[in-house]
Amino acid sequence: MRGVPLHQSSTMKISWFVIRSNSLRLSFRIDRRVPLVLLLLLIMTLIVMVISVGYGEYPIPHLDVVKTVLGLQSSNSDYVFVIHTLRLPRVIIAFMVGTALAIAGTLLQGLTRNPLAAPEIVGVEAGAGLAAVALIVLFPSIPILFLPIAAFAGAAIAALLVYGLAWEQGSAPIRLILVGVGVGAIASAFTTLMITFGNIYDVSQALVWLAGSVYGRNWEHVQALLPWLVVFIPASLLLARELNTLNLGDQVARSLGSSVEWQRALLLITCVALSGASVATAGTIGFVGLMAPHLARQLVGNAHEGLIPTAALVGGLIVALADLLGRSLFAPIEIPCGVITAVVGAPYFLYLLYRNRNT
Amino acid sequence: MKTDTSTESALTTRKLSLAYADTTIIEALDLAIPAGRITALVGPNGCGKSTLLKGLARLVKPKAGVVYLDSASIFKLSTKEVAKRLGMLPQGPVAPEGLTVRELVAQGRYPHQGWLQQWSQEDERFTEQALAITSVAELADRPLDSLSGGQRQRAWIAMTLAQNTDVLLLDEPTTFLDLAHQIEVLDLLYELNQTQNRTIVMVLHDLNQACRYADYLVAMRQGCIYAQGIPTKVMTEAMVREVFGLESRIVADPVAGTPMCVPIGRKSREARLHQG
């Protein structure tokens, strides 16, 4: 074997950050940019959250927000009530939903090898929305905990439909998008039907929720969403390596010893669970699952070990920021954060569509 | 060395039949790939040579028959176990946008990794080695889509090398490359075979290159093997006529001395007639 130049090992340490223990037989590798990017995103998210919690008809100074949340200042009971009961759960929900949608988008783009794929574009969100509205309108007395399960089922059916109709030997990107948009439109039509014929009180409930908003969300919603994230975010991180392999194409992945069908099924379940749970919590917040992975890829590159957490934080930041903007831009009128993300996201989607027009 | 036929087989097929949906491509094929040698599969378009290669790499499930790796059935081993011993480079693979050469080559270590052992010293060593052997080390941090076709192909070969398998299958590793890059890739494969004793099986379109680089030649026609053996025995005017439907003369390659096929074709036949 030929000798290896010495400088080789030093350049490798520049692009990758390696954690390795020989005695524990552990080793991990991420892109060198990841730790700093994650730290910066976390700081930005926290700043947005503090501003968001402080902002409102009853403004609270930022320092007091931090103190109250950390429990350092419990003397002002108004602060405690406004923050803990009204504003904090809402801000946390915005972040959690953004995180889940961004991861779902990253997984979907990776597993379809399609830069245009995202749960809101290929009809997964619309499917989840239909199932959730059906539950609200048809069974109004059912507890909130069941909403994510219905949404999961709706998302899964939509995903399987799109997958089955569009998948043909790898499937061209545009084909998947077209079928997805079609399935999404059908689901939306049924949702409208449900709203037209439903009981007026239940319908108004469903409408607030459908707009893609975190308005009025409380700790109960956090509780309903949390288990889904606790299970499926770690699952997505465990599947990161598989996505890297699948990204090289089925044949290469198979030659490398990946059980392609099995991995793809696991990835699809994870993606559907995360988007279903977030739709069940905050309605259809569009384009986050599309934008966040692209922005994250610009920041840390293609390797999914670093890409998934980065996209998650980007998504969380986007929705938290969109909610803050929605509340402040035309105050006291509140714009749902889903409208804000759509205003920014739709042109971005058109740009991506234009860039991918030849494939 | 090329006359020694009593070697062991790295890969063997027994009554192997391969099919896509209802179309049978390969029918009851018996083949033994000699270990530590270079084997070339040649044949006209659609004769099933690519399908056979995929069958050998368990990428196509057989309709009937078995593929043995050393002496174990490839379908009884776990797919990861196979991937530690057998690498395969499909034709015209595509990498995601922006993927760097080093990231690609590191992917070759996948079968040797687990959840806790994601980047061992061994992984790093084999990746560096593969980058160096294929002379893409200087390009390691460049995105794959910014490279020339030859460089890109070398990077993909480097990925399969990082996999560190005894057996290497390559489907038309020289397509879309200009002549200089074709020779460069074939020289690289020859060197790997010579210095590391790797078994190499490749589908090649160019008969003369196949004769030059392969120890063992398999000529296929309509899903069956027409002839197999050392190139001097397989490469005959009759074989070219019956397998490719082409009249030709077989002469000695002026450089390597291996058989060289000079096609006749209608134009040269007419020209010869005119000359008298």
Chai-1 contact restraints between the chains, C-beta under 6 A:
chainA,res_idxA,chainB,res_idxB,connection_type,confidence,min_distance_angstrom,max_distance_angstrom,comment,restraint_id
A,R2,B,A132,contact,1.0,0.0,6.0,A-B,restraint_1
A,R2,B,I133,contact,1.0,0.0,6.0,A-B,restraint_2
A,V4,B,E128,contact,1.0,0.0,6.0,A-B,restraint_3
A,V4,B,A132,contact,1.0,0.0,6.0,A-B,restraint_4
A,Q8,B,E128,contact,1.0,0.0,6.0,A-B,restraint_5
A,S15,B,D141,contact,1.0,0.0,6.0,A-B,restraint_6
A,V18,B,W119,contact,1.0,0.0,6.0,A-B,restraint_7
A,L26,B,L116,contact,1.0,0.0,6.0,A-B,restraint_8
A,S27,B,Q117,contact,1.0,0.0,6.0,A-B,restraint_9
A,S27,B,Q118,contact,1.0,0.0,6.0,A-B,restraint_10
A,S27,B,W119,contact,1.0,0.0,6.0,A-B,restraint_11
A,S27,B,S120,contact,1.0,0.0,6.0,A-B,restraint_12
A,F28,B,Q118,contact,1.0,0.0,6.0,A-B,restraint_13
A,R29,B,W119,contact,1.0,0.0,6.0,A-B,restraint_14
A,T245,B,Y110,contact,1.0,0.0,6.0,A-B,restraint_15
A,N247,B,P96,contact,1.0,0.0,6.0,A-B,restraint_16
A,G249,B,P93,contact,1.0,0.0,6.0,A-B,restraint_17
A,G249,B,V94,contact,1.0,0.0,6.0,A-B,restraint_18
A,Q251,B,L59,contact,1.0,0.0,6.0,A-B,restraint_19
A,Q251,B,P90,contact,1.0,0.0,6.0,A-B,restraint_20
A,V252,B,P93,contact,1.0,0.0,6.0,A-B,restraint_21
A,R254,B,L59,contact,1.0,0.0,6.0,A-B,restraint_22
A,S255,B,A57,contact,1.0,0.0,6.0,A-B,restraint_23
A,S255,B,M88,contact,1.0,0.0,6.0,A-B,restraint_24
A,L256,B,A83,contact,1.0,0.0,6.0,A-B,restraint_25
A,L256,B,Y110,contact,1.0,0.0,6.0,A-B,restraint_26
A,L256,B,P111,contact,1.0,0.0,6.0,A-B,restraint_27
A,G257,B,T79,contact,1.0,0.0,6.0,A-B,restraint_28
A,G257,B,K80,contact,1.0,0.0,6.0,A-B,restraint_29
A,G257,B,A83,contact,1.0,0.0,6.0,A-B,restraint_30
A,G257,B,P111,contact,1.0,0.0,6.0,A-B,restraint_31
A,S259,B,T79,contact,1.0,0.0,6.0,A-B,restraint_32
A,N302,B,P96,contact,1.0,0.0,6.0,A-B,restraint_33
A,N302,B,G98,contact,1.0,0.0,6.0,A-B,restraint_34
A,N302,B,L99,contact,1.0,0.0,6.0,A-B,restraint_35
